[in-house]
Amino acid sequence: MTTTIKVTDELRDRLKAQAARDGLTLGAHLAQLADAEDRRWRLSSLKAAVAQTSSADAASHATESAEWEHVELTDAPR
């Protein structure tokens, strides 16, 4: 199924040129742009969550992470 979206001729031409530059269809290019925006949003949300983390929780996480980095994997296959 396809659909029509209304954009200016200038924007359409920009998007088509970008897609052609990368050897993509316009639909594939728009999908990449949507994926990139989803990723940007997830990382922005993560950054905000990290910024809201209390110093006590951050210190606890750092301590636990350091401990796990030094755990010997005695049951790992060799």
ZAMI-126018 format. One line per 2 residues: number of its first residue (from 1); their letters; for each residue x, z negated, y negated of N, C-alpha, C, O. Coordinates in steps of 0.001 Angstrom, whole numbers, plus 500000, padded with zeros to 6 digits. Each point is the difference from the previous one (the first is absolute). Layout:
<atoms>
NUM	a	X,Z,Y,X,Z,Y,X,Z,Y,X,Z,Y | ...
</atoms>
This chain:
<atoms>
1	mt	500841,500000,501176,499159,500000,498824,500885,500000,498763,501040,499342,499979 | 498568,501364,499030,500724,500025,498734,499048,499599,498894,498781,499976,500173
3	tt	501804,499714,498698,499203,499630,498843,500690,500537,498756,501161,500408,500048 | 498144,499589,498879,500534,500464,498732,500160,498797,499083,499117,499148,499909
5	ik	502019,500798,499417,500190,498972,498987,500239,500703,498669,500563,501094,499957 | 499012,498278,498977,500149,500610,498683,501229,499416,499316,500081,498801,499731
7	vt	500862,502076,500001,501195,499643,499244,500239,501114,498993,499461,501100,500128 | 501343,498603,498885,500319,501045,499029,500840,501080,500671,500646,499755,501019
9	de	499338,501423,498408,500831,501089,500528,501474,499601,499971,500759,500315,500917 | 499629,498995,498028,501391,499572,499865,500406,499064,501145,501074,500162,500580
11	lr	498081,498870,499742,500306,499073,501092,500002,500729,501335,500883,499777,500828 | 498133,501094,499385,499962,500781,501241,501293,500798,500180,500567,500034,501092
13	dr	499891,500604,497835,501219,500804,500080,501222,499128,500278,500884,500387,500764 | 499161,498450,498619,501107,499060,500278,500024,499591,501462,501044,500036,500652
15	lk	497802,499577,499851,499910,499556,501393,500355,501130,500965,500700,499775,500987 | 498824,501432,498734,500314,501138,500862,501498,500303,499967,500589,500313,501034
17	aq	500022,499599,497803,501439,500256,499886,500789,498939,500761,500974,500320,500681 | 498615,498432,499207,500672,498924,500740,499870,500229,501499,500975,499856,500737
19	aa	497837,500495,499715,499774,500243,501423,500860,501166,500479,500641,499913,501048 | 499372,501160,498201,500780,501178,500385,501483,499678,500051,500704,500457,500901
21	rd	499772,498772,498153,501411,499609,499962,500413,499312,501293,501120,500177,500479 | 497965,499037,500083,500296,499254,501222,499481,500699,501256,500063,499442,501095
23	gl	499423,501780,498744,499510,500751,501148,498747,499406,500617,499808,500076,501214 | 499336,499332,497962,498785,499348,500489,498765,500716,499485,500047,500711,498996
25	tl	498866,499093,501695,498715,500414,499455,499619,498993,498917,500551,498901,499932 | 498513,501489,499239,499545,499077,498962,499383,498759,500628,500200,498891,499504
27	ga	499057,501281,501577,499398,498851,500684,501051,499049,500545,499871,498783,499865 | 501171,501767,500752,501076,499155,500537,500730,499277,498876,500386,498840,500142
29	hl	499800,501855,498746,500670,499368,498849,499153,498851,499451,500523,498929,499693 | 498178,501298,500187,499116,498935,499518,499994,498819,500961,499923,498851,499564
31	aq	500156,501412,501732,500067,498914,500985,501278,499192,499807,499979,498771,500078 | 501139,501918,499668,501257,499274,499746,499900,499151,498743,500477,498865,499975
33	la	498908,501678,498983,499826,499227,498771,499133,498767,500247,500294,498919,499490 | 498642,501243,501290,499129,498862,500314,500759,498965,500827,499864,498800,499761
35	da	500937,501650,501212,500812,499076,500811,500982,499234,499130,500177,498793,500164 | 500462,501915,498909,500976,499355,499112,499321,498949,499119,500563,498933,499755
37	ed	498241,501367,499778,499268,499028,499177,499582,498795,500821,500065,498868,499519 | 499504,501364,501724,499660,498873,500877,501211,499103,500199,499888,498776,499936
39	rr	501265,501827,500305,501235,499240,500205,500371,499219,498729,500368,498827,500072 | 499532,501838,498758,500317,499334,498736,499096,498789,499801,500455,498943,499562
41	wr	498265,501215,500761,499055,498904,499837,500330,498842,500944,499968,498840,499590 | 500351,501470,501683,500351,498945,500963,501242,499238,499543,500037,498772,500063
43	ls	500973,501956,499481,501224,499333,499554,499760,499170,498737,500572,498921,499841 | 498584,501587,499270,499655,499240,498799,499259,498713,500373,500246,498944,499417
45	sl	498848,501153,501554,499274,498809,500462,500949,499006,500654,499877,498793,499795 | 501064,501708,500984,500982,499122,500633,500858,499303,498946,500265,498802,500096
47	ka	500164,501955,498902,500811,499423,498928,499240,498876,499291,500568,498952,499692 | 498146,501279,500055,499175,498974,499346,499865,498768,500887,500063,498874,499508
49	av	499750,501331,501799,499871,498868,500923,501295,499203,500063,499972,498769,500011 | 501162,501923,500031,501293,499314,500027,500198,499192,498712,500497,498874,500032
51	aq	499109,501715,498847,500146,499308,498718,499147,498737,499937,500346,499052,499294 | 498547,500928,501438,499113,498838,499993,500392,498949,501034,499388,498934,500062
53	ts	501623,501358,500747,500439,499062,501023,500687,498808,499345,500845,500162,499120 | 498785,498652,501316,500613,498802,499419,501475,499939,500385,500413,500575,501007
55	sa	500367,498730,498192,501429,499885,500298,500221,499256,501316,500947,500300,500727 | 498196,498744,499583,500122,499266,501272,499756,500930,501188,500728,499952,500992
57	da	498239,500898,498903,499733,500944,501084,501115,501033,500125,500376,500374,501111 | 500150,500084,497768,501096,500974,500039,501232,499390,500648,500676,500657,500793
59	as	499622,498087,498874,501160,499321,500591,499788,499795,501494,500930,500176,500787 | 497867,499457,499607,499683,499808,501416,500166,501320,500759,500554,500021,501098
61	ha	498976,501054,498328,500125,501324,500626,501469,500384,500136,500416,500499,501046 | 500365,499274,497915,501428,500331,500052,500715,499199,501078,500835,500541,500726
63	te	498844,498174,499384,500620,499158,501016,499629,500481,501403,500867,500134,500864 | 497851,500124,499358,499558,500450,501318,500593,501364,500337,500402,500230,501140
65	sa	499658,500669,497897,500590,501321,500238,501470,499876,500387,500462,500673,500922 | 500268,498471,498376,501420,499799,500307,500172,499442,501410,500919,500393,500720
67	ew	498205,498700,499669,500077,499442,501354,499756,501088,501051,500710,500063,501003 | 498301,500780,498771,499702,501059,500956,501130,501020,500088,500225,500580,501063
69	eh	500482,499643,497848,501099,500961,500018,501152,499531,500878,500832,500809,500412 | 499227,497908,499878,501082,499455,500812,499572,499614,501411,500780,499410,500748
71	ve	497998,500915,499614,499511,499690,501341,500656,500955,500993,500049,501210,499780 | 500445,498232,501298,500589,500826,501051,498896,500435,500942,499188,499187,500441
73	lt	500788,502074,499856,498959,500542,500861,500457,499883,501458,500519,500952,500582 | 499279,497882,499979,500501,499743,501356,499212,500735,501070,500507,500201,501104
75	da	498259,500208,498596,499217,500690,501017,499929,501511,499740,499221,500701,500646 | 501570,499789,498433,500006,501439,499712,500738,500762,501090,501023,499536,500504
77	pr	498464,501626,499858,500696,500809,501021,501362,500442,499473,500183,500223,498804 | 500742,499894,502100,501351,500406,499583,500365,501328,500520,501101,500484,499740
</atoms>
